[in-house]
Amino acid sequence: MEVLDLRGLKCPLPALLARRALARTRDGGEVAILSDDPLAEIDIPYVCEREGHAVVGVERLEAGVRVLLRRGNAALRPPG
């Protein structure tokens, strides 16, 4: 799993860099984003869901947020 520490970057950079990281990840692969931008917990899930990726979780930290993403919603559906 790739972890991107994007603390110190402001909107829209965290969402754009998360999108870029997912683009280079294999289907079903996960990317964790660390950000202290107050809009990151809204912007990153919005961009990812819009592009068909899954938001696995959002965790508020003392100094920001950790957003766990999975490339492609297909990774959440059971095989069959």
C-alpha positions in Angstrom: 0.0 0.0 0.0 1.3 3.4 -0.9 1.1 6.1 1.7 1.2 9.8 0.6 2.0 12.4 3.2 0.4 15.5 1.8 0.4 17.5 4.9 1.2 21.2 4.2 -0.6 21.1 0.8 -3.8 23.0 0.3 -6.9 22.3 -1.8 -7.0 21.1 -4.6 -3.6 19.5 -4.5 -4.4 16.7 -2.0 -7.3 15.5 -4.1 -5.4 15.8 -7.4 -2.4 13.9 -6.0 -4.7 11.2 -4.6 -6.2 10.8 -8.0 -2.8 10.5 -9.6 -1.7 7.9 -7.0 -4.8 5.8 -7.7 -4.2 6.0 -11.4 -0.8 4.3 -11.0 -2.2 1.6 -8.6 -3.4 -1.7 -9.8 -7.2 -2.5 -9.5 -8.0 -3.3 -5.9 -4.8 -1.6 -4.7 -5.0 0.8 -1.8 -3.6 4.2 -1.2 -3.5 6.0 2.2 -3.5 9.8 2.2 -2.4 11.9 5.1 -3.5 15.6 4.9 -3.9 18.5 7.2 -6.0 20.5 4.7 -9.5 21.0 6.3 -11.2 20.3 3.0 -9.3 17.1 2.3 -11.8 14.9 4.1 -14.5 16.2 1.7 -12.6 16.7 -1.5 -10.6 13.5 -1.7 -13.6 11.2 -1.2 -15.6 13.3 -3.7 -13.0 13.0 -6.4 -12.4 9.3 -5.9 -16.1 8.3 -5.8 -16.7 10.4 -8.9 -14.0 8.4 -10.7 -15.2 5.0 -9.6 -12.8 4.4 -6.7 -13.8 3.3 -3.2 -13.3 5.2 0.1 -12.5 2.5 2.6 -12.3 4.8 5.5 -11.7 8.3 6.8 -9.9 8.7 10.2 -9.6 12.0 11.9 -6.2 12.5 13.4 -4.9 15.0 15.9 -3.1 16.8 13.1 -5.4 16.2 10.1 -7.0 13.3 8.5 -6.1 9.9 7.0 -8.1 8.7 4.0 -7.8 5.1 2.9 -8.8 4.6 -0.8 -9.1 1.5 -3.0 -8.8 1.7 -6.7 -12.1 0.6 -8.4 -15.4 -0.1 -6.7 -15.3 -3.6 -8.1 -12.8 -4.5 -5.4 -15.7 -4.2 -2.9 -18.1 -6.4 -4.7 -18.0 -10.2 -4.0 -16.9 -12.3 -7.0 -19.6 -13.9 -9.0 
